[in-house]
Amino acid sequence: MKSKILLCLVLLSCPFALVHAAGKIKVKVGVDMGCDYYVGDRHDPRYVKQLGSFSDKEETYSNYNPILAGDGVDHLQSWYVGLTGELLFHKERFGVTTGLRYTQFIDIYDPDAAYFYWDSHADGSDVYYVRARTLLQRNHYVGFPLEFRYLASRPGRICRFYFKLGSSWGFLVASDNKLTCYDSSVDDELGGYVDDVGKDPDRFVGSVYPAFGFRIGRYFPLFNIDFHLPSFLINMPASYFYYDMGVGVQLSVQLPTDRAAYDRRDPMGIPYY
């Protein structure tokens, strides 16, 4: 944990070092939001014991195999929202963004069967099994982004194309697991939530996402749309699946803090820099 905290401090110090080296800068503050969708291999949830379905009104069972791709629908998705500040230098061609970000990871286990048996843990010498439809886990992280942007087109254009290397880092603040039972009366009895799914999610999670995007607007405000192709996870926020990579989209709105400078235009309508 100490090494992870040290890594966060080093990452946060990078923008200030760049600012010191760049000299004249401009600052934009804003809000961003986005989502990512991850795919990959899944591991066997510890308390899933057997799959079940109905065929010609007869109940059939099959062993759970996490390797086969046809076992069911599973995915990991995340969404986030945050407050950011961007430091732009070298005639607004290079930018560094950081701030505060809340991220939620949503992991869904939905096998290709009518239901599955879930081990609800032992009570003394007895073991109880619940017939369930889906298992959903939500993990909540608070942290910060760190993004480096290169704008390929010069300031003053209505649409500016850019490349970006972004990352997001967060610490776990809460987690909940919801089991949807096949029998609604059992679902009500459980309250819909289970405390343990076999393994706790990582307390620290990070992601790296190369991206390209467009900045729309000349002066005030500015709108950005990014496409993450692809996005890689560092550590796993989900406790019972493993994901390789994903894709995502990010939207942000920025307000220049030096708006007066944007109102000074030459006769051709292009701001001075």
VOFI-182414 format. One line per field, with one value per residue: residue number from 1; residue in one letter; x, y, z of N, C-alpha, C in turn. Coordinates in steps of 0.02 Angstrom, whole numbers, padded with zeros to 5 digits. Each point is the difference from the previous one (the first is absolute). Last residue first. Layout:
<nodes>
k c(NUM,...)
r c(A,...)
nx c(X,...)
ny c(Y,...)
nz c(Z,...)
cax c(X,...)
cay c(Y,...)
caz c(Z,...)
cx c(X,...)
cy c(Y,...)
cz c(Z,...)
</nodes>
This chain:
<nodes>
k c(273,272,271,270,269,268,267,266,265,264,263,262,261,260,259,258,257,256,255,254,253,252,251,250,249,248,247,246,245,244,243,242,241,240,239,238,237,236,235,234,233,232,231,230,229,228,227,226,225,224,223,222,221,220,219,218,217,216,215,214,213,212,211,210,209,208,207,206,205,204,203,202,201,200,199,198,197,196,195,194,193,192,191,190,189,188,187,186,185,184,183,182,181,180,179,178,177,176,175,174,173,172,171,170,169,168,167,166,165,164,163,162,161,160,159,158,157,156,155,154,153,152,151,150,149,148,147,146,145,144,143,142,141,140,139,138,137,136,135,134,133,132,131,130,129,128,127,126,125,124,123,122,121,120,119,118,117,116,115,114,113,112,111,110,109,108,107,106,105,104,103,102,101,100,99,98,97,96,95,94,93,92,91,90,89,88,87,86,85,84,83,82,81,80,79,78,77,76,75,74,73,72,71,70,69,68,67,66,65,64,63,62,61,60,59,58,57,56,55,54,53,52,51,50,49,48,47,46,45,44,43,42,41,40,39,38,37,36,35,34,33,32,31,30,29,28,27,26,25,24,23,22,21,20,19,18,17,16,15,14,13,12,11,10,9,8,7,6,5,4,3,2,1)
r c(Y,Y,P,I,G,M,P,D,R,R,D,Y,A,A,R,D,T,P,L,Q,V,S,L,Q,V,G,V,G,M,D,Y,Y,F,Y,S,A,P,M,N,I,L,F,S,P,L,H,F,D,I,N,F,L,P,F,Y,R,G,I,R,F,G,F,A,P,Y,V,S,G,V,F,R,D,P,D,K,G,V,D,D,V,Y,G,G,L,E,D,D,V,S,S,D,Y,C,T,L,K,N,D,S,A,V,L,F,G,W,S,S,G,L,K,F,Y,F,R,C,I,R,G,P,R,S,A,L,Y,R,F,E,L,P,F,G,V,Y,H,N,R,Q,L,L,T,R,A,R,V,Y,Y,V,D,S,G,D,A,H,S,D,W,Y,F,Y,A,A,D,P,D,Y,I,D,I,F,Q,T,Y,R,L,G,T,T,V,G,F,R,E,K,H,F,L,L,E,G,T,L,G,V,Y,W,S,Q,L,H,D,V,G,D,G,A,L,I,P,N,Y,N,S,Y,T,E,E,K,D,S,F,S,G,L,Q,K,V,Y,R,P,D,H,R,D,G,V,Y,Y,D,C,G,M,D,V,G,V,K,V,K,I,K,G,A,A,H,V,L,A,F,P,C,S,L,L,V,L,C,L,L,I,K,S,K,M)
nx c(-00112,-00270,-00229,-00165,-00131,00077,00099,00095,-00046,-00067,-00126,00091,00118,-00126,-00054,00120,-00035,-00142,-00149,-00118,-00108,-00027,-00017,00065,00008,00099,00093,00172,00140,00053,-00123,-00125,-00162,-00102,00019,00036,00131,00268,00261,00077,-00101,-00060,-00109,00028,-00061,-00199,-00095,-00118,-00079,-00063,-00046,-00010,-00110,00050,00186,-00011,-00126,-00006,00177,00063,00149,00135,00168,00101,00025,00018,-00050,-00031,-00046,-00012,-00084,-00100,-00179,-00080,-00105,-00176,-00223,-00150,-00173,-00260,-00276,-00244,-00164,-00075,-00219,-00113,00042,-00112,-00211,-00016,00124,00184,00194,00208,00200,00214,00206,00191,00193,00181,00192,00254,00174,00139,00086,00049,00095,00083,00087,-00059,-00039,-00150,-00131,-00188,-00184,-00063,00220,00176,00242,00131,00043,00045,00013,00041,00009,-00020,-00091,-00101,-00198,-00119,-00161,-00183,-00199,-00171,-00146,-00192,-00127,-00188,-00132,-00227,-00174,-00058,-00046,00123,00092,00137,00102,00079,00088,00018,-00076,00117,-00011,-00090,00016,-00125,-00090,-00137,-00162,-00094,00191,00229,00105,00090,00126,00134,00108,00088,00127,00061,00123,00081,00192,00161,00231,00169,00156,00159,00097,00091,-00008,-00015,00186,00169,-00110,-00214,-00153,-00240,-00191,-00248,-00203,-00188,-00117,-00062,-00037,00020,-00019,00021,-00107,-00126,-00183,00013,00097,00153,00243,00168,00120,-00085,-00181,-00185,-00188,-00253,-00281,-00297,-00287,-00244,-00173,00080,00208,00137,00212,00250,00273,00190,00144,00091,00121,00218,00044,00154,00114,00042,00090,-00036,-00071,-00121,-00068,-00049,-00061,-00041,00033,00085,00049,00153,00202,00251,00232,00266,00275,00291,00212,00110,00086,-00126,-00192,00020,00010,-00201,-00133,00060,-00048,-00156,00072,00126,-00115,-00101,00135,00041,-00158,00017,00158,-00060,-00129)
ny c(01763,00096,-00036,00021,00116,00182,00209,-00048,-00051,-00058,-00108,-00181,00049,00020,-00190,-00173,-00208,-00195,-00225,-00254,-00273,-00275,-00295,-00268,-00293,-00272,-00287,-00224,-00239,-00201,-00142,-00178,-00068,-00006,00205,00265,00189,-00024,00074,00137,00019,00118,00083,00074,00133,00197,00259,00264,00281,00272,00290,00274,00267,00191,00017,-00121,-00250,-00268,-00225,-00279,-00255,-00257,-00181,-00201,-00088,-00144,-00045,-00108,-00047,-00106,-00135,-00248,-00198,-00236,-00255,-00163,00098,00135,00122,00027,00074,00022,-00063,-00222,-00084,00039,-00147,-00204,-00008,-00012,-00184,-00038,00179,00187,00152,00187,00152,00220,00199,00237,00146,-00017,00121,00082,00120,00026,00107,00058,00126,00104,00178,00162,00218,00208,00205,00223,00162,00120,-00097,-00210,-00270,-00219,-00067,-00162,-00090,-00160,-00066,-00119,-00018,-00090,-00094,-00193,-00213,-00238,-00233,-00216,-00240,-00220,-00238,-00174,-00170,-00195,-00174,-00108,-00156,-00088,-00166,-00090,-00041,00229,00154,00089,00104,00056,-00082,-00040,-00081,00066,00041,-00006,00001,00085,00193,00217,00196,00253,00254,00274,00236,00279,00252,00282,00214,00250,00118,00072,00025,00132,00071,00139,00152,00253,00154,-00056,-00078,-00051,-00143,-00070,-00121,-00114,-00179,-00213,-00274,-00265,-00293,-00275,-00293,-00277,-00264,-00247,-00215,-00270,-00222,-00031,00004,-00163,-00050,-00049,-00191,-00164,-00202,-00093,-00096,-00009,-00053,-00003,00062,00042,00106,00200,00068,00072,-00014,00016,00081,00253,00150,00103,00106,-00005,00137,00124,00158,00203,00286,00265,00282,00275,00289,00280,00294,00262,00289,00238,00218,00111,00171,00072,00098,00048,-00107,-00230,-00144,-00021,-00133,-00234,-00102,-00036,-00192,-00214,-00094,-00173,-00226,-00089,-00073,-00214,-00189,-00058,-00133,-00229,-00120,-00063,-00196)
nz c(-01450,-00087,-00152,-00216,-00175,-00153,00080,00239,00266,00273,00172,00129,00200,00199,00136,00157,00109,-00143,-00034,-00089,-00016,-00095,-00041,-00101,-00049,-00065,00012,00072,00119,00140,00214,00198,00235,00219,00141,-00097,-00066,-00072,-00103,-00167,-00272,-00253,-00258,-00276,-00125,00081,-00049,00046,-00003,00094,00006,00103,00033,-00056,-00182,-00216,-00075,00017,-00016,-00015,-00009,00083,00159,00198,00256,00259,00286,00276,00290,00274,00170,-00086,00033,00112,00021,00028,00028,00214,00118,-00099,-00074,-00038,00175,00088,-00019,-00205,-00176,00000,-00097,-00239,-00156,-00125,00069,00020,00130,00049,00136,00055,00108,00042,00004,-00149,-00174,-00245,-00260,-00291,-00260,-00283,-00242,-00263,-00238,-00187,-00160,-00037,-00093,-00039,-00011,00109,00090,-00107,-00052,00082,00268,00228,00279,00245,00270,00243,00220,00241,00222,00126,-00030,00025,-00096,-00034,-00108,-00045,-00103,-00071,00003,00205,00228,00226,00227,00244,00215,00268,00227,00111,-00142,-00253,-00261,-00220,-00270,-00243,-00263,-00235,-00244,-00220,-00183,-00085,00171,00135,00172,00017,00099,00012,00113,00036,00085,00030,00031,-00020,-00106,-00241,-00253,-00207,-00270,-00249,-00179,00042,00023,00157,00220,00201,00200,00140,00185,00115,00121,-00035,-00041,-00120,-00048,-00106,-00037,-00084,-00053,-00105,-00066,-00065,-00061,-00201,-00035,00146,00203,00230,00092,00158,-00014,-00026,-00014,-00014,00008,-00134,-00159,-00221,00045,00169,00183,00153,00119,00211,00182,00106,00146,-00056,-00245,-00220,-00204,-00253,-00227,-00172,-00051,00054,-00013,00095,00026,00098,00055,00115,00038,00053,-00052,-00089,-00060,-00101,-00022,-00015,00077,00006,00181,00201,-00015,00013,00211,00113,-00058,00099,00224,00059,-00019,00178,00190,-00007,00043,00223,00109,-00031,00127,00219,00032)
cax c(00035,00072,00026,00039,-00041,-00021,-00053,00026,00009,00043,-00041,-00034,00048,00014,-00048,00023,00004,00066,-00007,00052,-00013,00019,-00024,00002,-00010,-00040,-00007,-00067,00001,00062,-00012,00062,00015,-00008,00027,-00051,-00051,-00067,-00036,00056,-00007,00029,00011,-00046,00011,00053,-00014,00056,-00024,00047,-00028,00030,00043,-00031,00015,00059,-00007,-00046,-00019,-00012,-00062,-00001,-00063,00016,-00038,00037,-00011,00021,-00009,00029,-00011,00062,00030,-00012,00063,00057,-00005,00063,00060,00043,00072,00031,00008,00071,00027,-00022,00033,00067,-00007,-00004,-00061,-00051,-00019,-00070,-00018,-00072,-00013,-00060,-00014,-00059,-00034,-00065,00001,-00050,00024,-00045,00000,-00033,00016,00005,00017,00055,00013,00070,00007,-00062,-00042,-00040,-00056,00016,-00016,00034,-00048,00034,-00033,00045,-00004,00060,00027,00016,00070,00013,00068,00002,00056,00018,00044,00027,00039,00058,00002,00004,-00006,-00052,00009,-00061,00017,-00044,00018,00017,-00027,-00021,00046,-00011,00015,00048,-00003,00058,00021,-00058,-00043,-00046,00017,-00066,00004,-00061,00018,-00059,00006,-00037,-00009,-00036,-00045,-00032,-00058,-00009,-00064,00001,-00039,00009,00005,-00059,-00052,00028,00060,00020,00054,00050,00035,00068,00019,00051,-00013,00034,-00017,00013,-00006,00016,00038,00033,00015,-00047,-00032,-00073,-00028,-00038,00045,00012,00067,00021,00054,00065,00056,00065,00056,00042,-00028,-00062,-00006,-00058,-00047,-00061,-00049,-00028,00013,-00044,-00061,00013,-00021,-00057,00018,-00027,-00016,00056,-00014,00056,-00029,00042,-00012,00012,-00036,00001,-00027,-00061,-00032,-00071,-00035,-00070,-00051,-00067,-00005,-00031,00044,00061,-00017,-00007,00067,00033,-00024,00020,00051,-00030,-00043,00043,00032,-00050,-00013,00057,-00008,-00055,00026,00044,-00041)
cay c(-00048,00008,00029,-00051,-00040,-00061,00013,00045,-00030,00043,00053,-00028,-00009,00066,00015,00064,00047,00033,00072,00040,00070,00050,00066,00051,00068,00048,00062,00025,00068,00017,00032,00031,-00005,-00068,-00052,-00052,00025,-00019,-00029,-00018,00002,-00056,00017,-00028,-00058,-00041,-00071,-00045,-00069,-00052,-00067,-00048,-00052,-00009,00044,00042,00066,00041,00057,00064,00036,00057,00025,00043,00001,00040,-00015,00050,-00020,00052,00065,00036,00039,00073,00036,-00045,-00037,-00030,00033,-00049,00012,00014,00072,00018,-00023,00047,00063,-00007,00000,00068,00004,-00027,-00071,-00004,-00065,-00013,-00057,-00037,-00055,-00041,00029,-00028,-00040,00007,-00036,00015,-00051,00013,-00058,00003,-00066,-00012,-00071,-00018,-00071,-00020,-00038,00043,00033,00059,00062,00002,00026,00038,00013,00041,-00006,00034,-00015,00057,00010,00072,00025,00073,00024,00070,00032,00065,00027,00043,00017,00071,00000,00045,00021,00020,00043,00001,-00057,-00058,00020,-00051,-00012,00056,-00023,00042,-00010,-00036,00020,00030,-00052,-00021,-00059,-00021,-00071,-00039,-00066,-00044,-00059,-00060,-00053,-00056,-00043,-00047,00023,-00040,00004,-00049,00009,-00054,-00062,-00043,00026,-00001,00039,00001,00048,-00015,00060,-00001,00070,00034,00072,00045,00068,00052,00068,00049,00058,00033,00070,00052,-00013,-00002,00066,00002,00009,00071,00002,00067,00026,-00005,00034,-00028,00040,-00038,-00001,-00039,-00027,-00043,00025,-00038,00035,-00038,-00072,-00028,-00029,-00053,00026,-00032,-00053,00003,-00065,-00043,-00070,-00046,-00067,-00049,-00070,-00049,-00061,-00053,-00063,-00028,-00043,-00011,-00049,00018,-00052,00028,00073,00027,-00002,00037,00071,00023,00002,00060,00062,00009,00051,00066,00018,00015,00065,00053,00007,00036,00070,00026,00011,00058,00060)
caz c(00044,00006,00063,00034,00045,-00035,-00050,-00051,-00066,-00039,-00030,-00058,-00054,-00029,-00053,-00027,00056,00009,00002,00031,-00015,00049,-00017,00054,-00026,00038,-00038,-00017,-00026,-00034,-00064,-00022,-00071,-00025,00042,00010,00047,-00018,00057,00043,00073,00036,00069,00049,-00043,00029,-00013,-00007,-00004,-00022,00008,-00045,00030,00066,00056,-00006,00028,-00040,00042,-00032,00010,-00045,-00028,-00057,-00062,-00048,-00071,-00048,-00070,-00043,00032,00017,-00055,00003,-00003,-00004,-00063,-00024,00025,00035,00004,-00064,-00006,00002,00065,00052,-00014,00028,00073,00025,00039,-00045,00007,-00020,-00028,-00002,-00044,00017,-00046,00017,00057,00015,00061,00052,00060,00057,00052,00064,00040,00074,00027,00047,00008,00006,00020,00031,-00045,-00041,00032,00039,-00036,-00064,-00048,-00053,-00064,-00040,-00072,-00022,-00066,-00043,-00016,-00003,00009,-00003,00039,-00013,00049,-00020,00055,-00015,-00072,-00018,-00072,-00025,-00069,-00036,-00056,-00058,-00043,00040,00065,00049,00056,00046,00068,00036,00072,00026,00068,00033,00029,-00053,-00041,-00026,-00016,-00003,-00026,00005,-00042,00022,-00049,00030,-00039,00046,00038,00061,00037,00054,00060,00048,-00038,00009,-00044,-00068,-00011,-00070,-00010,-00052,-00022,-00027,-00009,00040,-00005,00045,-00018,00050,-00025,00052,-00020,00055,-00016,00020,00065,-00005,-00013,-00062,-00057,-00014,-00030,-00020,00041,-00032,00032,-00017,00024,00044,00068,-00004,-00068,-00012,-00049,-00010,-00042,-00055,00003,-00052,00029,00050,00066,00031,00047,00068,00029,00015,-00016,-00002,-00004,-00034,00016,-00052,00015,-00050,00025,-00029,00050,-00012,00043,00008,-00005,-00008,00002,-00059,-00057,00016,00001,-00068,-00030,00027,-00030,-00070,-00005,00012,-00056,-00058,00012,-00008,-00072,-00028,00019,-00041,-00067,00001,00000)
cx c(00073,00028,00076,00030,00036,-00042,-00024,-00054,00029,00015,00042,-00044,-00033,00048,00014,-00045,00023,-00002,00069,-00015,00051,-00017,00021,-00023,-00003,-00006,-00044,00004,-00071,00003,00065,-00011,00068,00008,-00003,00031,-00053,-00051,-00073,-00031,00065,-00009,00024,00014,00072,00007,00061,-00025,00060,-00036,00050,-00028,00029,-00072,-00031,00018,00063,-00010,-00040,-00020,-00002,-00067,00014,-00065,00029,-00037,00041,-00016,00022,-00006,00028,-00017,00062,00031,-00015,00068,00062,-00013,00063,00065,00035,00075,00036,00011,00073,00029,-00018,00040,00067,-00007,-00002,-00068,-00054,-00020,-00075,-00013,-00074,-00013,-00064,-00009,-00062,-00030,-00071,00009,-00050,00021,-00046,00007,-00026,00023,00009,00009,00058,00007,00074,00002,-00062,-00045,-00037,-00062,00008,-00013,00035,-00053,00045,-00029,00048,00005,00067,00021,00009,00074,00001,00071,00009,00055,00015,00043,00033,00035,00064,00004,-00005,-00001,-00061,00018,-00064,00025,-00041,00023,00008,-00026,-00032,00037,-00006,00007,00057,-00009,00065,00019,-00058,-00041,-00055,00012,-00069,00016,-00062,00016,-00060,00009,-00039,-00014,-00032,-00052,-00024,-00060,00003,-00062,00009,-00040,00008,00002,-00061,-00055,00024,00062,00024,00049,00053,00027,00073,00006,00051,-00022,00029,-00026,00014,-00006,00013,00041,00033,00024,-00049,-00035,-00076,-00034,-00039,00042,00015,00071,00021,00052,00063,00055,00065,00061,00039,-00029,-00060,-00002,-00057,-00045,-00060,-00048,-00025,00016,-00051,-00064,00000,-00018,-00063,00023,-00027,-00023,00062,-00024,00057,-00032,00048,-00016,00012,-00040,00006,-00023,-00064,-00027,-00073,-00036,-00069,-00051,-00072,-00004,-00028,00046,00061,-00016,-00003,00071,00036,-00027,00020,00051,-00030,-00041,00045,00030,-00050,-00009,00056,-00013,-00054,00026,00043)
cy c(00021,-00054,00005,00030,-00055,-00046,-00063,00010,00051,-00033,00049,00052,-00026,-00006,00067,00023,00069,00048,00031,00075,00041,00069,00049,00067,00047,00066,00047,00061,00021,00073,00025,00028,00031,-00006,-00069,-00059,-00053,00028,-00010,-00018,-00021,00010,-00062,00029,-00025,-00064,-00040,-00071,-00045,-00067,-00050,-00070,-00045,-00024,-00024,00035,00040,00066,00048,00051,00066,00034,00053,00020,00049,-00004,00048,-00022,00057,-00024,00058,00069,00036,00034,00075,00034,-00043,-00037,-00025,00035,-00056,00007,00020,00075,00019,-00018,00052,00064,-00008,00002,00069,00004,-00020,-00073,00001,-00065,-00017,-00053,-00034,-00054,-00040,00032,-00021,-00048,00011,-00045,00023,-00058,00014,-00067,00006,-00074,-00010,-00075,-00018,-00073,-00024,-00037,00046,00030,00060,00064,00012,00020,00039,00006,00049,-00012,00035,-00026,00060,00010,00076,00024,00074,00020,00071,00028,00065,00020,00038,00009,00072,-00004,00041,00025,00014,00049,-00001,-00056,-00060,00033,-00047,-00009,00059,-00026,00037,-00007,-00036,00025,00035,-00059,-00016,-00060,-00024,-00072,-00045,-00065,-00046,-00055,-00058,-00051,-00054,-00040,-00053,00029,-00044,00011,-00057,00015,-00061,-00062,-00047,00017,-00011,00045,-00005,00058,-00019,00070,00002,00074,00035,00071,00046,00066,00049,00069,00044,00058,00031,00069,00054,-00010,00000,00067,00009,00013,00072,-00002,00069,00029,-00009,00042,-00036,00043,-00043,-00013,-00047,-00019,-00050,00032,-00045,00044,-00037,-00074,-00021,-00036,-00056,00035,-00027,-00059,00009,-00066,-00041,-00071,-00050,-00068,-00043,-00071,-00049,-00059,-00052,-00062,-00027,-00047,-00003,-00056,00031,-00055,00023,00076,00037,00004,00043,00074,00025,00006,00062,00064,00015,00056,00069,00022,00020,00069,00055,00011,00042,00073,00030,00016,00063)
cz c(00005,00046,-00001,00063,00036,00043,-00037,-00052,-00049,-00067,-00041,-00034,-00063,-00058,-00033,-00057,-00022,00059,00010,-00006,00039,-00026,00054,-00028,00059,-00035,00039,-00044,-00018,-00021,-00030,-00071,-00013,-00075,-00033,00037,00014,00050,-00021,00068,00034,00076,00038,00069,00007,-00041,00024,-00013,-00015,-00002,-00029,00015,-00055,-00009,00066,00065,-00005,00036,-00043,00053,-00036,00007,-00053,-00035,-00050,-00066,-00042,-00070,-00045,-00072,-00041,00028,00024,-00060,00000,00000,-00012,-00065,-00034,00018,00038,00001,-00064,00000,00007,00068,00053,-00010,00035,00076,00033,00033,-00049,-00002,-00016,-00037,00004,-00053,00022,-00053,00020,00063,00017,00058,00056,00058,00056,00048,00070,00027,00075,00014,00048,00014,-00002,00024,00037,-00048,-00048,00032,00046,-00039,-00066,-00051,-00048,-00070,-00034,-00076,-00010,-00069,-00046,-00012,-00004,00018,-00012,00048,-00022,00056,-00025,00064,-00018,-00075,-00024,-00076,-00022,-00070,-00039,-00052,-00064,-00046,00047,00063,00052,00066,00048,00071,00033,00075,00017,00069,00035,00024,-00050,-00046,-00020,-00019,00005,-00035,00013,-00052,00031,-00055,00043,-00038,00049,00038,00062,00043,00049,00063,00045,-00044,-00002,-00051,-00072,-00009,-00072,-00006,-00050,-00012,-00021,-00017,00044,-00014,00054,-00026,00057,-00032,00061,-00027,00062,-00021,00020,00067,-00001,-00010,-00065,-00062,-00021,-00026,-00026,00047,-00042,00031,-00015,00019,00048,00069,-00003,-00073,-00008,-00051,-00009,-00039,-00062,-00006,-00052,00022,00052,00065,00034,00041,00070,00028,00016,-00016,-00012,00005,-00040,00024,-00057,00024,-00056,00037,-00030,00053,-00021,00036,00001,-00013,-00006,00000,-00060,-00061,00012,-00004,-00072,-00028,00024,-00031,-00072,-00006,00008,-00059,-00057,00010,-00013,-00075,-00028,00017,-00046,-00069,00000)
</nodes>
